[in-house]
Amino acid sequence: MKNISQFIILFSICGAIEKDYFQQHVAYEIEVTLD
């Protein structure tokens, strides 16, 4: 059972990082386009 909770935590951390990266990437693209 402990392994499952660790996996869920790891998965949510990876998801948060990926979402952060995606938002930054989109914001950068918009900035470049506006320039």
Wavefront OBJ file of the C-alpha trace (Angstrom):
o trace
v 0.000 0.000 0.000
v 2.880 2.339 0.780
v 4.260 1.980 -2.751
v 0.962 3.090 -4.261
v 0.869 6.326 -2.239
v 4.494 7.062 -3.176
v 3.637 6.507 -6.834
v 0.675 8.878 -6.600
v 2.849 11.572 -4.978
v 5.542 11.138 -7.628
v 2.940 11.263 -10.394
v 1.347 14.463 -9.083
v 4.756 16.124 -8.697
v 5.674 15.227 -12.288
v 2.304 16.509 -13.472
v 2.773 19.810 -11.645
v 6.263 20.278 -13.098
v 5.064 19.502 -16.608
v 2.135 21.922 -16.281
v 4.505 24.627 -15.022
v 6.875 24.063 -17.940
v 3.993 24.121 -20.407
v 2.658 27.428 -19.026
v 6.121 29.012 -19.197
v 6.608 27.764 -22.744
v 3.254 29.168 -23.880
v 3.946 32.509 -22.170
v 7.331 32.658 -23.923
v 5.744 31.887 -27.298
v 3.194 34.677 -26.789
v 5.940 37.154 -25.853
v 7.951 36.280 -28.944
v 4.866 36.579 -31.137
v 3.989 40.003 -29.711
v 7.525 41.244 -30.356
l 1 2 3 4 5 6 7 8 9 10 11 12 13 14 15 16 17 18 19 20 21 22 23 24 25 26 27 28 29 30 31 32 33 34 35
